[in-house]
Amino acid sequence: MNNIQISASILSADLSNLAAVTEGLEHSGVDMLHFDVMDGHFVPNLTFGMPVLAAIDHCTNLFLDVHLMITNPLQYVEQFAKAGADLITFHLESDSDPEETIRTIHAAGAQAGIVLKPGTSWETAIPFLPMVEVVLVMTVEPGFGGQSFLWKMIDKVEALHQYAEAHGLSYRIEVDGGINAETAPHVLRAGAELLVIGSYLFRQADPKSAMDAIRENARKLQQA
């Protein structure tokens, strides 16, 4: 484990006042904002588009972590980059050519990441691992917030971490779904470095204390 970062998933936030939400998260010490884009086709839900991302970008200096859960991410990469995305992750299960999508993300000035659904083997990502900055492991089925953590996904995180070490690759492993004080130490121990936290974080009376506790546990794991 190196630098552990927390990406707050605004899908679980009070969407009636995103400016205040982002300001509060920034003051609480969150590292980035996780922005879930769903098209109602790739996953059975609809969420945000480019105008909402651009509005958030105008009211925060936080790193914007954009997760495209859409059928054809390649079609929209440049638009999301222009709207403020700093990292764009897309699903290998989508219809877009992965190499072309990664190249287009980089050409648009953003970091690139690939995403794996729970049922997709980690080996599917091997051809693209040297090309990306992030690999996002879904620890729930994509599409809705508030789901329970899938414990079997820890093995996938560990395999990706071991592969990176064995082959001298520098991608970071992100996890998304059911991350809380109980599950975070397990994914961190397996090799994850970026934690997407949604429902758990926004239920806390003091989000900063909750994040500080997770970071402190990470430090203890590194020293163990």
N, CA and C atoms as a LAMMPS dump frame, in Angstrom:
ITEM: TIMESTEP
0
ITEM: NUMBER OF ATOMS
672
ITEM: BOX BOUNDS ff ff ff
-5.0000000000000000e+02 5.0000000000000000e+02
-5.0000000000000000e+02 5.0000000000000000e+02
-5.0000000000000000e+02 5.0000000000000000e+02
ITEM: ATOMS id mol type element x y z
1 1 1 N 0.835 -1.198 0
2 1 2 C 0 0 0
3 1 3 C 0.869 1.247 0
4 2 1 N 0.422 2.228 -0.757
5 2 2 C 1.109 3.501 -0.791
6 2 3 C 0.183 4.593 -0.281
7 3 1 N -0.144 5.559 -1.132
8 3 2 C -0.991 6.668 -0.738
9 3 3 C -2.465 6.299 -0.89
10 4 1 N -3.151 6.089 0.224
11 4 2 C -4.563 5.728 0.193
12 4 3 C -5.389 6.978 -0.035
13 5 1 N -6.296 6.913 -0.999
14 5 2 C -7.155 8.061 -1.283
15 5 3 C -8.625 7.643 -1.239
16 6 1 N -9.465 8.595 -0.852
17 6 2 C -10.903 8.361 -0.758
18 6 3 C -11.625 9.215 -1.787
19 7 1 N -12.465 8.55 -2.575
20 7 2 C -13.267 9.218 -3.594
21 7 3 C -14.73 9.14 -3.16
22 8 1 N -15.315 10.291 -2.85
23 8 2 C -16.692 10.33 -2.346
24 8 3 C -17.675 10.235 -3.508
25 9 1 N -18.552 9.253 -3.451
26 9 2 C -19.524 9.041 -4.521
27 9 3 C -20.735 9.942 -4.313
28 10 1 N -20.875 10.951 -5.181
29 10 2 C -21.946 11.921 -4.972
30 10 3 C -23.315 11.356 -5.316
31 11 1 N -23.365 10.149 -5.884
32 11 2 C -24.656 9.516 -6.134
33 11 3 C -25.431 9.326 -4.837
34 12 1 N -24.699 9.22 -3.723
35 12 2 C -25.327 9.008 -2.421
36 12 3 C -25.521 10.303 -1.636
37 13 1 N -25.148 11.433 -2.247
38 13 2 C -25.218 12.716 -1.552
39 13 3 C -26.599 13.357 -1.698
40 14 1 N -26.769 14.492 -1.041
41 14 2 C -27.981 15.292 -1.188
42 14 3 C -27.894 16.034 -2.515
43 15 1 N -28.576 15.517 -3.515
44 15 2 C -28.449 16.066 -4.864
45 15 3 C -29.167 17.398 -5.029
46 16 1 N -29.926 17.814 -4.03
47 16 2 C -30.626 19.089 -4.14
48 16 3 C -29.694 20.278 -3.942
49 17 1 N -28.498 20.026 -3.436
50 17 2 C -27.566 21.126 -3.19
51 17 3 C -26.133 20.639 -3.335
52 18 1 N -25.762 20.301 -4.572
53 18 2 C -24.445 19.72 -4.807
54 18 3 C -23.306 20.696 -4.526
55 19 1 N -23.556 21.987 -4.692
56 19 2 C -22.494 22.961 -4.405
57 19 3 C -22.099 22.893 -2.937
58 20 1 N -23.088 22.844 -2.054
59 20 2 C -22.797 22.759 -0.626
60 20 3 C -22.165 21.412 -0.276
61 21 1 N -22.628 20.343 -0.931
62 21 2 C -22.067 19.017 -0.693
63 21 3 C -20.582 18.986 -1.047
64 22 1 N -20.247 19.481 -2.224
65 22 2 C -18.85 19.448 -2.655
66 22 3 C -17.978 20.329 -1.774
67 23 1 N -18.51 21.467 -1.362
68 23 2 C -17.744 22.34 -0.466
69 23 3 C -17.483 21.648 0.863
70 24 1 N -18.517 20.99 1.383
71 24 2 C -18.349 20.287 2.648
72 24 3 C -17.356 19.151 2.548
73 25 1 N -17.393 18.407 1.453
74 25 2 C -16.456 17.305 1.263
75 25 3 C -15.024 17.807 1.144
76 26 1 N -14.868 18.925 0.444
77 26 2 C -13.53 19.501 0.294
78 26 3 C -12.963 19.885 1.653
79 27 1 N -13.785 20.5 2.499
80 27 2 C -13.336 20.897 3.831
81 27 3 C -13.108 19.685 4.733
82 28 1 N -13.789 18.583 4.439
83 28 2 C -13.633 17.372 5.254
84 28 3 C -12.38 16.579 4.901
85 29 1 N -11.729 16.958 3.799
86 29 2 C -10.477 16.305 3.44
87 29 3 C -10.606 15.123 2.506
88 30 1 N -11.742 15.019 1.794
89 30 2 C -11.86 13.956 0.8
90 30 3 C -10.858 14.228 -0.32
91 31 1 N -10.359 13.194 -0.953
92 31 2 C -9.323 13.359 -1.972
93 31 3 C -9.888 13.639 -3.362
94 32 1 N -11.06 13.073 -3.667
95 32 2 C -11.645 13.253 -4.987
96 32 3 C -13.142 13 -4.915
97 33 1 N -13.832 13.391 -5.98
98 33 2 C -15.259 13.125 -6.105
99 33 3 C -15.483 12.06 -7.163
100 34 1 N -16.302 11.085 -6.834
101 34 2 C -16.637 10.005 -7.766
102 34 3 C -17.984 10.318 -8.398
103 35 1 N -18 10.357 -9.723
104 35 2 C -19.163 10.812 -10.492
105 35 3 C -19.639 9.666 -11.368
106 36 1 N -20.742 9.033 -10.97
107 36 2 C -21.27 7.869 -11.686
108 36 3 C -22.176 8.299 -12.83
109 37 1 N -21.828 7.874 -14.038
110 37 2 C -22.623 8.189 -15.224
111 37 3 C -23.302 6.904 -15.693
112 38 1 N -24.642 6.891 -15.663
113 38 2 C -25.408 5.709 -16.065
114 38 3 C -26.392 6.107 -17.162
115 39 1 N -26.525 5.257 -18.166
116 39 2 C -27.321 5.619 -19.349
117 39 3 C -28.672 4.924 -19.437
118 40 1 N -29.024 4.114 -18.44
119 40 2 C -30.284 3.406 -18.49
120 40 3 C -30.3 2.229 -19.442
121 41 1 N -29.149 1.948 -20.057
122 41 2 C -29.036 0.837 -21.015
123 41 3 C -27.97 -0.144 -20.568
124 42 1 N -26.756 0.351 -20.364
125 42 2 C -25.686 -0.516 -19.868
126 42 3 C -26.005 -0.997 -18.456
127 43 1 N -26.566 -0.105 -17.662
128 43 2 C -27.098 -0.459 -16.337
129 43 3 C -28.515 0.111 -16.254
130 44 1 N -29.382 -0.502 -15.446
131 44 2 C -30.791 -0.091 -15.409
132 44 3 C -31.051 1.117 -14.519
133 45 1 N -30.343 2.198 -14.776
134 45 2 C -30.547 3.409 -13.995
135 45 3 C -30.039 4.588 -14.812
136 46 1 N -30.525 5.781 -14.517
137 46 2 C -30.081 7.017 -15.162
138 46 3 C -29.549 7.954 -14.09
139 47 1 N -28.412 8.602 -14.377
140 47 2 C -27.88 9.538 -13.382
141 47 3 C -27.515 10.867 -14.041
142 48 1 N -26.199 11.159 -14.1
143 48 2 C -25.742 12.492 -14.464
144 48 3 C -25.175 12.541 -15.887
145 49 1 N -25.09 13.758 -16.404
146 49 2 C -24.445 13.988 -17.688
147 49 3 C -23.408 15.088 -17.592
148 50 1 N -22.935 15.536 -18.756
149 50 2 C -21.866 16.53 -18.797
150 50 3 C -22.218 17.853 -18.128
151 51 1 N -23.43 18.39 -18.275
152 51 2 C -23.729 19.684 -17.639
153 51 3 C -23.586 19.656 -16.115
154 52 1 N -23.994 18.545 -15.491
155 52 2 C -23.865 18.452 -14.035
156 52 3 C -22.393 18.378 -13.638
157 53 1 N -21.602 17.607 -14.388
158 53 2 C -20.162 17.529 -14.106
159 53 3 C -19.517 18.898 -14.246
160 54 1 N -19.851 19.626 -15.299
161 54 2 C -19.274 20.957 -15.515
162 54 3 C -19.641 21.895 -14.371
163 55 1 N -20.876 21.795 -13.884
164 55 2 C -21.306 22.637 -12.771
165 55 3 C -20.504 22.323 -11.507
166 56 1 N -20.267 21.053 -11.262
167 56 2 C -19.463 20.66 -10.1
168 56 3 C -18.025 21.137 -10.26
169 57 1 N -17.502 20.998 -11.463
170 57 2 C -16.12 21.427 -11.73
171 57 3 C -15.932 22.917 -11.441
172 58 1 N -16.977 23.695 -11.669
173 58 2 C -16.881 25.145 -11.465
174 58 3 C -16.917 25.528 -9.993
175 59 1 N -17.373 24.598 -9.127
176 59 2 C -17.494 24.971 -7.713
177 59 3 C -16.557 24.181 -6.802
178 60 1 N -15.598 23.454 -7.378
179 60 2 C -14.638 22.731 -6.546
180 60 3 C -13.303 22.577 -7.273
181 61 1 N -12.255 22.45 -6.482
182 61 2 C -10.926 22.143 -7.025
183 61 3 C -10.577 20.674 -6.843
184 62 1 N -11.524 19.889 -6.334
185 62 2 C -11.263 18.475 -6.115
186 62 3 C -11.078 17.732 -7.438
187 63 1 N -10.267 16.688 -7.395
188 63 2 C -10.047 15.782 -8.516
189 63 3 C -11.372 15.086 -8.829
190 64 1 N -11.758 15.073 -10.109
191 64 2 C -13.039 14.496 -10.519
192 64 3 C -12.825 13.138 -11.183
193 65 1 N -13.325 12.127 -10.516
194 65 2 C -13.178 10.716 -10.865
195 65 3 C -14.488 10.27 -11.517
196 66 1 N -14.501 10.165 -12.856
197 66 2 C -15.735 9.928 -13.6
198 66 3 C -15.807 8.476 -14.063
199 67 1 N -16.853 7.788 -13.635
200 67 2 C -17.047 6.371 -13.933
201 67 3 C -18.187 6.237 -14.935
202 68 1 N -17.852 5.847 -16.164
203 68 2 C -18.835 5.734 -17.228
204 68 3 C -19.438 4.336 -17.26
205 69 1 N -20.671 4.228 -16.813
206 69 2 C -21.423 2.972 -16.9
207 69 3 C -22.398 3.105 -18.065
208 70 1 N -21.819 3.184 -19.261
209 70 2 C -22.62 3.439 -20.451
210 70 3 C -22.2 2.493 -21.57
211 71 1 N -23.1 2.288 -22.519
212 71 2 C -22.87 1.308 -23.574
213 71 3 C -21.735 1.697 -24.501
214 72 1 N -21.631 2.974 -24.837
215 72 2 C -20.62 3.427 -25.797
216 72 3 C -19.803 4.571 -25.209
217 73 1 N -18.906 4.291 -24.273
218 73 2 C -18.146 5.364 -23.632
219 73 3 C -17.287 6.172 -24.601
220 74 1 N -16.766 5.54 -25.627
221 74 2 C -15.897 6.238 -26.57
222 74 3 C -16.588 7.466 -27.163
223 75 1 N -17.877 7.361 -27.381
224 75 2 C -18.638 8.452 -27.996
225 75 3 C -18.646 9.715 -27.138
226 76 1 N -18.454 9.548 -25.816
227 76 2 C -18.637 10.675 -24.907
228 76 3 C -17.379 11.086 -24.152
229 77 1 N -16.281 10.402 -24.388
230 77 2 C -15.051 10.663 -23.639
231 77 3 C -14.627 12.129 -23.727
232 78 1 N -14.541 12.654 -24.932
233 78 2 C -14.049 14.022 -25.1
234 78 3 C -14.965 15.028 -24.413
235 79 1 N -16.265 14.787 -24.443
236 79 2 C -17.21 15.713 -23.812
237 79 3 C -17.057 15.715 -22.296
238 80 1 N -16.848 14.53 -21.711
239 80 2 C -16.666 14.481 -20.262
240 80 3 C -15.325 15.086 -19.858
241 81 1 N -14.313 14.907 -20.671
242 81 2 C -13.019 15.533 -20.38
243 81 3 C -13.155 17.055 -20.408
244 82 1 N -13.84 17.584 -21.402
245 82 2 C -14.046 19.035 -21.491
246 82 3 C -14.879 19.555 -20.326
247 83 1 N -15.768 18.717 -19.813
248 83 2 C -16.618 19.128 -18.69
249 83 3 C -15.881 19.113 -17.362
250 84 1 N -14.638 18.574 -17.344
251 84 2 C -13.836 18.645 -16.124
252 84 3 C -13.314 17.34 -15.573
253 85 1 N -13.582 16.217 -16.238
254 85 2 C -13.11 14.934 -15.721
255 85 3 C -11.584 14.877 -15.67
256 86 1 N -11.042 14.476 -14.531
257 86 2 C -9.594 14.287 -14.401
258 86 3 C -9.202 12.831 -14.63
259 87 1 N -10.101 11.918 -14.266
260 87 2 C -9.935 10.48 -14.502
261 87 3 C -11.231 9.971 -15.104
262 88 1 N -11.128 9.23 -16.2
263 88 2 C -12.297 8.617 -16.81
264 88 3 C -12.099 7.109 -16.823
265 89 1 N -12.996 6.41 -16.149
266 89 2 C -12.959 4.947 -16.165
267 89 3 C -14.168 4.432 -16.945
268 90 1 N -13.962 3.349 -17.677
269 90 2 C -15.042 2.773 -18.481
270 90 3 C -14.989 1.255 -18.37
271 91 1 N -16.099 0.615 -18.656
272 91 2 C -16.212 -0.834 -18.489
273 91 3 C -15.662 -1.591 -19.699
274 92 1 N -14.876 -2.615 -19.403
275 92 2 C -14.43 -3.505 -20.477
276 92 3 C -15.612 -4.257 -21.083
277 93 1 N -16.719 -4.322 -20.374
278 93 2 C -17.903 -5.02 -20.89
279 93 3 C -18.722 -4.142 -21.838
280 94 1 N -18.33 -2.886 -22.011
281 94 2 C -19.066 -1.98 -22.904
282 94 3 C -18.782 -2.323 -24.362
283 95 1 N -19.432 -1.601 -25.282
284 95 2 C -19.28 -1.873 -26.714
285 95 3 C -18.067 -1.199 -27.339
286 96 1 N -17.444 -0.271 -26.638
287 96 2 C -16.329 0.485 -27.216
288 96 3 C -15.04 -0.334 -27.227
289 97 1 N -14.22 -0.105 -28.254
290 97 2 C -12.907 -0.75 -28.326
291 97 3 C -12.032 -0.226 -27.184
292 98 1 N -11.518 -1.095 -26.311
293 98 2 C -10.778 -0.61 -25.143
294 98 3 C -9.538 0.214 -25.484
295 99 1 N -8.713 -0.264 -26.423
296 99 2 C -7.495 0.475 -26.744
297 99 3 C -7.81 1.851 -27.297
298 100 1 N -8.75 1.926 -28.192
299 100 2 C -9.115 3.22 -28.771
300 100 3 C -9.691 4.151 -27.713
301 101 1 N -10.48 3.593 -26.812
302 101 2 C -11.07 4.42 -25.752
303 101 3 C -9.99 4.951 -24.819
304 102 1 N -9.046 4.125 -24.45
305 102 2 C -7.938 4.562 -23.588
306 102 3 C -7.13 5.655 -24.282
307 103 1 N -6.805 5.457 -25.558
308 103 2 C -6.044 6.471 -26.295
309 103 3 C -6.813 7.793 -26.365
310 104 1 N -8.11 7.707 -26.572
311 104 2 C -8.917 8.918 -26.679
312 104 3 C -8.989 9.66 -25.349
313 105 1 N -9.087 8.917 -24.254
314 105 2 C -9.086 9.543 -22.925
315 105 3 C -7.779 10.292 -22.7
316 106 1 N -6.672 9.648 -22.986
317 106 2 C -5.373 10.294 -22.802
318 106 3 C -5.223 11.506 -23.705
319 107 1 N -5.663 11.382 -24.948
320 107 2 C -5.566 12.501 -25.888
321 107 3 C -6.404 13.687 -25.43
322 108 1 N -7.474 13.395 -24.691
323 108 2 C -8.338 14.462 -24.185
324 108 3 C -7.777 15.106 -22.913
325 109 1 N -6.655 14.579 -22.41
326 109 2 C -5.988 15.183 -21.264
327 109 3 C -6.358 14.617 -19.911
328 110 1 N -7.034 13.474 -19.898
329 110 2 C -7.43 12.862 -18.627
330 110 3 C -6.673 11.556 -18.394
331 111 1 N -6.65 11.107 -17.147
332 111 2 C -6.154 9.776 -16.836
333 111 3 C -7.207 8.758 -17.267
334 112 1 N -6.756 7.539 -17.572
335 112 2 C -7.662 6.502 -18.065
336 112 3 C -7.685 5.313 -17.116
337 113 1 N -8.878 4.736 -16.99
338 113 2 C -9.014 3.534 -16.178
339 113 3 C -10.014 2.577 -16.791
340 114 1 N -9.838 1.303 -16.489
341 114 2 C -10.774 0.278 -16.935
342 114 3 C -11.504 -0.289 -15.724
343 115 1 N -12.755 -0.72 -15.962
344 115 2 C -13.609 -1.198 -14.883
345 115 3 C -14.025 -2.634 -15.15
346 116 1 N -14.076 -3.424 -14.087
347 116 2 C -14.481 -4.822 -14.177
348 116 3 C -15.703 -5.065 -13.311
349 117 1 N -16.784 -5.572 -13.92
350 117 2 C -17.942 -6.005 -13.151
351 117 3 C -17.562 -7.224 -12.303
352 118 1 N -18.356 -7.529 -11.278
353 118 2 C -18.043 -8.69 -10.438
354 118 3 C -17.894 -9.991 -11.213
355 119 1 N -18.668 -10.182 -12.265
356 119 2 C -18.604 -11.435 -13.004
357 119 3 C -17.523 -11.498 -14.059
358 120 1 N -16.758 -10.428 -14.225
359 120 2 C -15.684 -10.382 -15.233
360 120 3 C -14.353 -10.748 -14.585
361 121 1 N -13.653 -11.708 -15.151
362 121 2 C -12.385 -12.141 -14.563
363 121 3 C -11.331 -11.045 -14.689
364 122 1 N -10.424 -11.017 -13.738
365 122 2 C -9.383 -9.998 -13.765
366 122 3 C -8.454 -10.191 -14.954
367 123 1 N -8.318 -11.425 -15.434
368 123 2 C -7.428 -11.693 -16.569
369 123 3 C -7.88 -10.98 -17.841
370 124 1 N -9.167 -10.655 -17.933
371 124 2 C -9.68 -9.927 -19.087
372 124 3 C -8.97 -8.586 -19.26
373 125 1 N -8.494 -8.032 -18.161
374 125 2 C -7.854 -6.712 -18.198
375 125 3 C -6.389 -6.753 -18.607
376 126 1 N -5.766 -7.92 -18.63
377 126 2 C -4.314 -8.023 -18.81
378 126 3 C -3.794 -7.264 -20.037
379 127 1 N -4.415 -7.381 -21.224
380 127 2 C -3.853 -6.669 -22.384
381 127 3 C -3.814 -5.151 -22.229
382 128 1 N -4.625 -4.616 -21.338
383 128 2 C -4.764 -3.16 -21.234
384 128 3 C -4.092 -2.571 -19.999
385 129 1 N -3.591 -3.43 -19.126
386 129 2 C -3.024 -2.953 -17.87
387 129 3 C -1.813 -2.025 -18.059
388 130 1 N -0.94 -2.244 -19.053
389 130 2 C 0.174 -1.311 -19.222
390 130 3 C -0.257 0.066 -19.727
391 131 1 N -1.502 0.204 -20.155
392 131 2 C -1.956 1.431 -20.803
393 131 3 C -2.694 2.376 -19.863
394 132 1 N -3.07 1.911 -18.669
395 132 2 C -3.98 2.693 -17.828
396 132 3 C -3.341 3.112 -16.509
397 133 1 N -3.944 4.135 -15.917
398 133 2 C -3.507 4.608 -14.607
399 133 3 C -4.269 3.938 -13.471
400 134 1 N -5.474 3.449 -13.769
401 134 2 C -6.353 2.902 -12.723
402 134 3 C -7.076 1.662 -13.241
403 135 1 N -7.252 0.692 -12.349
404 135 2 C -8.167 -0.428 -12.596
405 135 3 C -9.211 -0.4 -11.483
406 136 1 N -10.47 -0.264 -11.876
407 136 2 C -11.563 -0.19 -10.913
408 136 3 C -12.252 -1.547 -10.814
409 137 1 N -12.219 -2.114 -9.618
410 137 2 C -12.892 -3.384 -9.348
411 137 3 C -14.224 -3.086 -8.685
412 138 1 N -15.314 -3.466 -9.35
413 138 2 C -16.636 -3.293 -8.752
414 138 3 C -16.846 -4.373 -7.684
415 139 1 N -17.122 -3.938 -6.472
416 139 2 C -17.361 -4.869 -5.375
417 139 3 C -18.857 -4.988 -5.063
418 140 1 N -19.668 -4.44 -5.962
419 140 2 C -21.117 -4.695 -6.034
420 140 3 C -21.46 -4.716 -7.523
421 141 1 N -22.683 -5.104 -7.858
422 141 2 C -23.126 -5.006 -9.241
423 141 3 C -23.39 -3.54 -9.573
424 142 1 N -22.856 -3.034 -10.682
425 142 2 C -23.027 -1.615 -11.001
426 142 3 C -24.475 -1.262 -11.311
427 143 1 N -24.842 -0.036 -10.937
428 143 2 C -26.163 0.446 -11.297
429 143 3 C -26.917 1.146 -10.188
430 144 1 N -26.682 0.734 -8.933
431 144 2 C -27.41 1.326 -7.818
432 144 3 C -26.505 1.429 -6.6
433 145 1 N -26.693 2.479 -5.809
434 145 2 C -25.95 2.628 -4.568
435 145 3 C -26.561 1.814 -3.451
436 146 1 N -25.824 1.692 -2.339
437 146 2 C -26.356 1.066 -1.142
438 146 3 C -26.352 -0.445 -1.115
439 147 1 N -25.654 -1.108 -2.058
440 147 2 C -25.627 -2.572 -2.081
441 147 3 C -24.599 -3.126 -1.088
442 148 1 N -24.748 -4.412 -0.786
443 148 2 C -23.815 -5.082 0.122
444 148 3 C -22.534 -5.49 -0.606
445 149 1 N -21.447 -5.425 0.106
446 149 2 C -20.123 -5.76 -0.403
447 149 3 C -20.033 -7.235 -0.791
448 150 1 N -19.426 -7.493 -1.952
449 150 2 C -19.202 -8.865 -2.423
450 150 3 C -17.791 -9.298 -2.018
451 151 1 N -17.715 -10.139 -0.994
452 151 2 C -16.42 -10.478 -0.394
453 151 3 C -15.493 -11.22 -1.35
454 152 1 N -16.038 -11.939 -2.306
455 152 2 C -15.193 -12.676 -3.248
456 152 3 C -14.339 -11.766 -4.107
457 153 1 N -14.71 -10.487 -4.208
458 153 2 C -13.954 -9.553 -5.048
459 153 3 C -12.58 -9.213 -4.464
460 154 1 N -12.382 -9.544 -3.194
461 154 2 C -11.066 -9.301 -2.591
462 154 3 C -10 -10.105 -3.323
463 155 1 N -10.332 -11.309 -3.758
464 155 2 C -9.375 -12.135 -4.503
465 155 3 C -8.982 -11.464 -5.818
466 156 1 N -9.929 -10.797 -6.458
467 156 2 C -9.644 -10.1 -7.718
468 156 3 C -8.685 -8.927 -7.479
469 157 1 N -8.941 -8.185 -6.406
470 157 2 C -8.054 -7.069 -6.059
471 157 3 C -6.639 -7.577 -5.804
472 158 1 N -6.538 -8.652 -5.049
473 158 2 C -5.223 -9.217 -4.721
474 158 3 C -4.499 -9.703 -5.973
475 159 1 N -5.223 -10.334 -6.888
476 159 2 C -4.604 -10.831 -8.123
477 159 3 C -4.074 -9.678 -8.973
478 160 1 N -4.834 -8.612 -9.074
479 160 2 C -4.399 -7.444 -9.856
480 160 3 C -3.194 -6.776 -9.208
481 161 1 N -3.19 -6.732 -7.894
482 161 2 C -2.046 -6.154 -7.179
483 161 3 C -0.788 -6.985 -7.396
484 162 1 N -0.912 -8.283 -7.287
485 162 2 C 0.239 -9.164 -7.487
486 162 3 C 0.75 -9.089 -8.924
487 163 1 N -0.172 -8.972 -9.874
488 163 2 C 0.237 -8.87 -11.276
489 163 3 C 1.026 -7.578 -11.514
490 164 1 N 0.574 -6.491 -10.934
491 164 2 C 1.288 -5.221 -11.089
492 164 3 C 2.701 -5.318 -10.531
493 165 1 N 2.844 -5.914 -9.368
494 165 2 C 4.163 -6.043 -8.757
495 165 3 C 5.064 -6.962 -9.578
496 166 1 N 4.507 -8.048 -10.091
497 166 2 C 5.299 -9.01 -10.848
498 166 3 C 5.765 -8.455 -12.188
499 167 1 N 5.002 -7.525 -12.752
500 167 2 C 5.322 -7.027 -14.088
501 167 3 C 5.763 -5.56 -14.094
502 168 1 N 5.989 -5.004 -12.926
503 168 2 C 6.497 -3.639 -12.837
504 168 3 C 5.532 -2.598 -13.378
505 169 1 N 4.231 -2.805 -13.191
506 169 2 C 3.226 -1.866 -13.687
507 169 3 C 2.783 -0.93 -12.561
508 170 1 N 2.351 0.265 -12.945
509 170 2 C 2.095 1.301 -11.942
510 170 3 C 0.628 1.668 -11.779
511 171 1 N -0.285 0.921 -12.391
512 171 2 C -1.694 1.264 -12.227
513 171 3 C -2.099 1.124 -10.761
514 172 1 N -3.066 1.961 -10.37
515 172 2 C -3.605 1.897 -9.017
516 172 3 C -4.936 1.155 -9.06
517 173 1 N -5.244 0.451 -7.993
518 173 2 C -6.482 -0.325 -7.926
519 173 3 C -7.511 0.455 -7.111
520 174 1 N -8.656 0.669 -7.745
521 174 2 C -9.771 1.365 -7.12
522 174 3 C -10.878 0.337 -6.843
523 175 1 N -11.598 0.505 -5.753
524 175 2 C -12.717 -0.377 -5.442
525 175 3 C -13.965 0.462 -5.21
526 176 1 N -15.1 -0.073 -5.643
527 176 2 C -16.341 0.684 -5.588
528 176 3 C -17.498 -0.249 -5.246
529 177 1 N -18.143 0.03 -4.096
530 177 2 C -19.322 -0.734 -3.725
531 177 3 C -19.235 -1.333 -2.338
532 178 1 N -20.047 -0.852 -1.42
533 178 2 C -20.082 -1.426 -0.082
534 178 3 C -18.852 -1.161 0.758
535 179 1 N -18.118 -0.092 0.443
536 179 2 C -16.896 0.206 1.205
537 179 3 C -17.264 0.995 2.455
538 180 1 N -16.813 0.477 3.596
539 180 2 C -17.088 1.12 4.885
540 180 3 C -15.972 0.778 5.864
541 181 1 N -16.175 1.083 7.121
542 181 2 C -15.122 0.837 8.12
543 181 3 C -14.794 -0.641 8.256
544 182 1 N -15.757 -1.511 7.99
545 182 2 C -15.529 -2.949 8.096
546 182 3 C -14.799 -3.504 6.875
547 183 1 N -15.232 -3.104 5.683
548 183 2 C -14.682 -3.694 4.456
549 183 3 C -13.395 -3.034 3.989
550 184 1 N -13.209 -1.756 4.298
551 184 2 C -12.036 -1.029 3.805
552 184 3 C -10.708 -1.705 4.167
553 185 1 N -10.487 -2.136 5.424
554 185 2 C -9.193 -2.76 5.736
555 185 3 C -8.903 -3.991 4.888
556 186 1 N -9.922 -4.741 4.509
557 186 2 C -9.716 -5.961 3.738
558 186 3 C -9.263 -5.643 2.302
559 187 1 N -9.903 -4.656 1.667
560 187 2 C -9.487 -4.32 0.294
561 187 3 C -8.14 -3.614 0.29
562 188 1 N -7.854 -2.853 1.345
563 188 2 C -6.545 -2.205 1.433
564 188 3 C -5.443 -3.243 1.604
565 189 1 N -5.683 -4.214 2.433
566 189 2 C -4.705 -5.283 2.637
567 189 3 C -4.467 -6.063 1.349
568 190 1 N -5.499 -6.183 0.523
569 190 2 C -5.377 -6.914 -0.749
570 190 3 C -4.644 -6.115 -1.818
571 191 1 N -4.52 -4.793 -1.625
572 191 2 C -3.758 -3.991 -2.582
573 191 3 C -4.467 -2.798 -3.165
574 192 1 N -5.711 -2.544 -2.767
575 192 2 C -6.425 -1.365 -3.265
576 192 3 C -5.823 -0.092 -2.669
577 193 1 N -5.894 0.994 -3.434
578 193 2 C -5.389 2.28 -2.962
579 193 3 C -6.415 3.4 -3.081
580 194 1 N -7.404 3.226 -3.944
581 194 2 C -8.452 4.228 -4.122
582 194 3 C -9.78 3.63 -3.659
583 195 1 N -10.403 4.26 -2.686
584 195 2 C -11.645 3.756 -2.123
585 195 3 C -12.797 4.675 -2.501
586 196 1 N -13.748 4.146 -3.247
587 196 2 C -14.972 4.895 -3.524
588 196 3 C -15.932 4.617 -2.376
589 197 1 N -16.351 5.675 -1.702
590 197 2 C -17.254 5.521 -0.56
591 197 3 C -18.457 6.417 -0.781
592 198 1 N -19.643 5.817 -0.711
593 198 2 C -20.866 6.564 -0.949
594 198 3 C -21.798 6.55 0.236
595 199 1 N -22.681 5.558 0.281
596 199 2 C -23.725 5.499 1.309
597 199 3 C -23.151 5.609 2.714
598 200 1 N -22.089 4.87 2.993
599 200 2 C -21.506 4.876 4.339
600 200 3 C -21.043 6.275 4.735
601 201 1 N -20.372 6.966 3.815
602 201 2 C -19.809 8.276 4.123
603 201 3 C -20.906 9.296 4.414
604 202 1 N -21.948 9.289 3.596
605 202 2 C -22.98 10.315 3.747
606 202 3 C -23.96 10.019 4.88
607 203 1 N -23.87 8.842 5.474
608 203 2 C -24.673 8.537 6.659
609 203 3 C -24.007 9.014 7.945
610 204 1 N -22.731 9.388 7.858
611 204 2 C -21.985 9.751 9.054
612 204 3 C -22.303 11.174 9.509
613 205 1 N -22.442 11.337 10.823
614 205 2 C -22.616 12.684 11.369
615 205 3 C -21.357 13.506 11.167
616 206 1 N -20.213 12.838 11.166
617 206 2 C -18.928 13.512 10.978
618 206 3 C -18.128 12.753 9.92
619 207 1 N -18.321 13.067 8.633
620 207 2 C -17.607 12.346 7.568
621 207 3 C -16.09 12.41 7.707
622 208 1 N -15.573 13.536 8.179
623 208 2 C -14.123 13.674 8.311
624 208 3 C -13.564 12.641 9.285
625 209 1 N -14.228 12.458 10.428
626 209 2 C -13.763 11.472 11.401
627 209 3 C -13.814 10.066 10.817
628 210 1 N -14.85 9.778 10.035
629 210 2 C -14.973 8.459 9.415
630 210 3 C -13.827 8.218 8.441
631 211 1 N -13.503 9.219 7.619
632 211 2 C -12.406 9.078 6.667
633 211 3 C -11.06 8.994 7.38
634 212 1 N -10.893 9.791 8.439
635 212 2 C -9.642 9.753 9.204
636 212 3 C -9.422 8.37 9.808
637 213 1 N -10.505 7.742 10.272
638 213 2 C -10.396 6.405 10.877
639 213 3 C -9.966 5.38 9.838
640 214 1 N -10.512 5.482 8.638
641 214 2 C -10.13 4.548 7.571
642 214 3 C -8.67 4.749 7.189
643 215 1 N -8.235 5.996 7.095
644 215 2 C -6.831 6.281 6.756
645 215 3 C -5.896 5.793 7.866
646 216 1 N -6.315 5.952 9.116
647 216 2 C -5.492 5.487 10.233
648 216 3 C -5.359 3.968 10.206
649 217 1 N -6.439 3.281 9.889
650 217 2 C -6.361 1.823 9.747
651 217 3 C -5.415 1.434 8.625
652 218 1 N -5.413 2.224 7.547
653 218 2 C -4.5 1.95 6.435
654 218 3 C -3.053 2.102 6.874
655 219 1 N -2.774 3.137 7.663
656 219 2 C -1.404 3.327 8.154
657 219 3 C -0.971 2.161 9.04
658 220 1 N -1.907 1.686 9.867
659 220 2 C -1.585 0.556 10.734
660 220 3 C -1.286 -0.706 9.919
661 221 1 N -2.03 -0.897 8.851
662 221 2 C -1.79 -2.047 7.981
663 221 3 C -0.414 -1.963 7.338
664 222 1 N -0.008 -0.747 6.942
665 222 2 C 1.299 -0.573 6.315
666 222 3 C 2.427 -0.858 7.302
667 223 1 N 2.203 -0.553 8.569
668 223 2 C 3.234 -0.747 9.572
669 223 3 C 3.282 -2.159 10.129
670 224 1 N 2.213 -2.916 9.908
671 224 2 C 2.128 -4.284 10.466
672 224 3 C 3.119 -5.224 9.796
